[in-house]
C-alpha cells in the first residue's frame, strides 16, 4: 500500500471516534452551536503550526483560492453537525463516504483527467453500500430522509473542497493554503457566533471532556486529510480509503459504544445489521482502491 494512504486511514479512525464523542456531547446537553464553534476554533488553531513547515514561495496573488475552499469547508462542516444531531452516527458517518463519488466526478470536471476503472468501480460500490445500509430504515418508515439529504449535501461540498485542495494547494504553497483555509473557517465561525447574538459557550464540567475531545479529534483528522490531499495527487484514492470511517464507526459503536454512551447497535436492531452489511461493501471498495494505488505506484 502506498505509504501516503496511511494518512486517510488514520484520519478515518480518528474521525469515527470524534463523531461518536461529538454525539455524546450533544446528548449531554452541549448545544450544536457550542460544539460546532468549538470544533471550528480547534481546526483553525490545529493548522497554524503548518506555517512553520512551508518550504516554497507562497503565491499570495491567488489567495482567493484557499478562501473559497475554506468557505465551502465551513458550510460542509455545518451540514455535518446538523446531520449528526438529527441522525445516528452509524448511519451518518458511512453516508459521508459518498464523498468519494463527488471527488471522482470533480476530478474529471475540474482537471480533465479520469480516475482508473478500478477507482470508478470503488466509487460506484460506495453508494451501493450506502443504499443497503438504508434498507431497514426505508422498510420501517423511519423519518430519516432529511438526515440523508443533509449528509449527502455535506459530502458533496467536502468532495469539492478536496478536489480544490488537491488541485490548488501545492501551486499556492500547500502548508499555507491549508492554514489560510482553516483559519478562515474559525473566522467565519466567529462571525456566525456574533450574528447569532453571542450564545453562551460556557460548558458544565461533565460536558467539557466530550465537547473538547470531539473538537480535538475532528481537528487532528482534518490535518491528516489536508496533508494527504495537498501533497499527493490522488484525491479519489485518498477518499476511498477515508470512506473506511463507515466501517470504523460501526466497530467503535459495537466495541466501545457503552463506554462512550452510544447504544445504537442495541436500539436499532435489524437496521444496524443492514448497516454492517453496507460497511462490508464499503470495505471491498477500499480494498480495490488500495490495490489499484499500489499497482499504480509500482508501475511508476
URLIN-V813665 format. One record per helix or strand. SS is the DSSP state (A for helix, B for strand). FROM is the first residue (numbers start at 1). LEN is the number of residues. If there is no record, write none. Layout:
BEGIN
SS/FROM/LEN
SS/FROM/LEN
END
This chain:
BEGIN
A/5/23
A/32/22
A/60/3
A/64/23
A/89/23
A/117/17
A/135/5
A/145/28
A/174/22
A/205/27
A/235/8
A/245/12
A/264/4
A/270/30
END
